[in-house]
């Protein structure tokens, strides 16, 4: 493989990674017709065009968000079961069970910020879910 080919492959991988990050963060909605078939020199403009044409309903102003392939609506942390809590981004079955155990032991959550007291939910995870939970 020539140096030029290696350089192009690295650039294409960079574009692919950037598109993946934007899609996972909900900032980019790629429709199948907009996605480039191959990552060539036109791939960057294809990704940029898809970004500028993103549907407004898909932005953070929506009542639903997509993260880590999980779609969630507002989840009441005082009433939700394990399966519903598991839909929150970054919350798996083990953390969902810790949320349930904490609320049972403490009589529920008084404010959404109290979820930060649950083992396994730190500031980063809290910032991911704070707009998706209610009491």
Secondary structure as a PSIPRED ss2 file (coil, helix, strand):
# PSIPRED VFORMAT (PSIPRED V4.0)

   1 X C   1.000  0.000  0.000
   2 X C   1.000  0.000  0.000
   3 X H   0.000  1.000  0.000
   4 X H   0.000  1.000  0.000
   5 X H   0.000  1.000  0.000
   6 X H   0.000  1.000  0.000
   7 X H   0.000  1.000  0.000
   8 X H   0.000  1.000  0.000
   9 X H   0.000  1.000  0.000
  10 X H   0.000  1.000  0.000
  11 X H   0.000  1.000  0.000
  12 X H   0.000  1.000  0.000
  13 X H   0.000  1.000  0.000
  14 X H   0.000  1.000  0.000
  15 X H   0.000  1.000  0.000
  16 X H   0.000  1.000  0.000
  17 X H   0.000  1.000  0.000
  18 X H   0.000  1.000  0.000
  19 X H   0.000  1.000  0.000
  20 X H   0.000  1.000  0.000
  21 X H   0.000  1.000  0.000
  22 X H   0.000  1.000  0.000
  23 X H   0.000  1.000  0.000
  24 X H   0.000  1.000  0.000
  25 X C   1.000  0.000  0.000
  26 X C   1.000  0.000  0.000
  27 X C   1.000  0.000  0.000
  28 X C   1.000  0.000  0.000
  29 X C   1.000  0.000  0.000
  30 X C   1.000  0.000  0.000
  31 X C   1.000  0.000  0.000
  32 X C   1.000  0.000  0.000
  33 X C   1.000  0.000  0.000
  34 X C   1.000  0.000  0.000
  35 X C   1.000  0.000  0.000
  36 X C   1.000  0.000  0.000
  37 X C   1.000  0.000  0.000
  38 X C   1.000  0.000  0.000
  39 X C   1.000  0.000  0.000
  40 X C   1.000  0.000  0.000
  41 X C   1.000  0.000  0.000
  42 X C   1.000  0.000  0.000
  43 X H   0.000  1.000  0.000
  44 X H   0.000  1.000  0.000
  45 X H   0.000  1.000  0.000
  46 X H   0.000  1.000  0.000
  47 X H   0.000  1.000  0.000
  48 X H   0.000  1.000  0.000
  49 X H   0.000  1.000  0.000
  50 X H   0.000  1.000  0.000
  51 X H   0.000  1.000  0.000
  52 X H   0.000  1.000  0.000
  53 X C   1.000  0.000  0.000
  54 X C   1.000  0.000  0.000
  55 X C   1.000  0.000  0.000
  56 X H   0.000  1.000  0.000
  57 X H   0.000  1.000  0.000
  58 X H   0.000  1.000  0.000
  59 X C   1.000  0.000  0.000
  60 X C   1.000  0.000  0.000
  61 X C   1.000  0.000  0.000
  62 X C   1.000  0.000  0.000
  63 X C   1.000  0.000  0.000
  64 X C   1.000  0.000  0.000
  65 X E   0.000  0.000  1.000
  66 X E   0.000  0.000  1.000
  67 X E   0.000  0.000  1.000
  68 X C   1.000  0.000  0.000
  69 X C   1.000  0.000  0.000
  70 X E   0.000  0.000  1.000
  71 X E   0.000  0.000  1.000
  72 X E   0.000  0.000  1.000
  73 X C   1.000  0.000  0.000
  74 X C   1.000  0.000  0.000
  75 X E   0.000  0.000  1.000
  76 X E   0.000  0.000  1.000
  77 X C   1.000  0.000  0.000
  78 X C   1.000  0.000  0.000
  79 X C   1.000  0.000  0.000
  80 X C   1.000  0.000  0.000
  81 X C   1.000  0.000  0.000
  82 X H   0.000  1.000  0.000
  83 X H   0.000  1.000  0.000
  84 X H   0.000  1.000  0.000
  85 X H   0.000  1.000  0.000
  86 X C   1.000  0.000  0.000
  87 X C   1.000  0.000  0.000
  88 X C   1.000  0.000  0.000
  89 X C   1.000  0.000  0.000
  90 X C   1.000  0.000  0.000
  91 X C   1.000  0.000  0.000
  92 X C   1.000  0.000  0.000
  93 X H   0.000  1.000  0.000
  94 X H   0.000  1.000  0.000
  95 X H   0.000  1.000  0.000
  96 X H   0.000  1.000  0.000
  97 X H   0.000  1.000  0.000
  98 X H   0.000  1.000  0.000
  99 X H   0.000  1.000  0.000
 100 X H   0.000  1.000  0.000
 101 X H   0.000  1.000  0.000
 102 X H   0.000  1.000  0.000
 103 X H   0.000  1.000  0.000
 104 X H   0.000  1.000  0.000
 105 X H   0.000  1.000  0.000
 106 X H   0.000  1.000  0.000
 107 X C   1.000  0.000  0.000
 108 X C   1.000  0.000  0.000
 109 X C   1.000  0.000  0.000
 110 X C   1.000  0.000  0.000
 111 X C   1.000  0.000  0.000
 112 X H   0.000  1.000  0.000
 113 X H   0.000  1.000  0.000
 114 X H   0.000  1.000  0.000
 115 X H   0.000  1.000  0.000
 116 X H   0.000  1.000  0.000
 117 X H   0.000  1.000  0.000
 118 X C   1.000  0.000  0.000
 119 X C   1.000  0.000  0.000
 120 X C   1.000  0.000  0.000
 121 X C   1.000  0.000  0.000
 122 X C   1.000  0.000  0.000
 123 X H   0.000  1.000  0.000
 124 X H   0.000  1.000  0.000
 125 X H   0.000  1.000  0.000
 126 X H   0.000  1.000  0.000
 127 X H   0.000  1.000  0.000
 128 X H   0.000  1.000  0.000
 129 X H   0.000  1.000  0.000
 130 X H   0.000  1.000  0.000
 131 X H   0.000  1.000  0.000
 132 X H   0.000  1.000  0.000
 133 X E   0.000  0.000  1.000
 134 X E   0.000  0.000  1.000
 135 X C   1.000  0.000  0.000
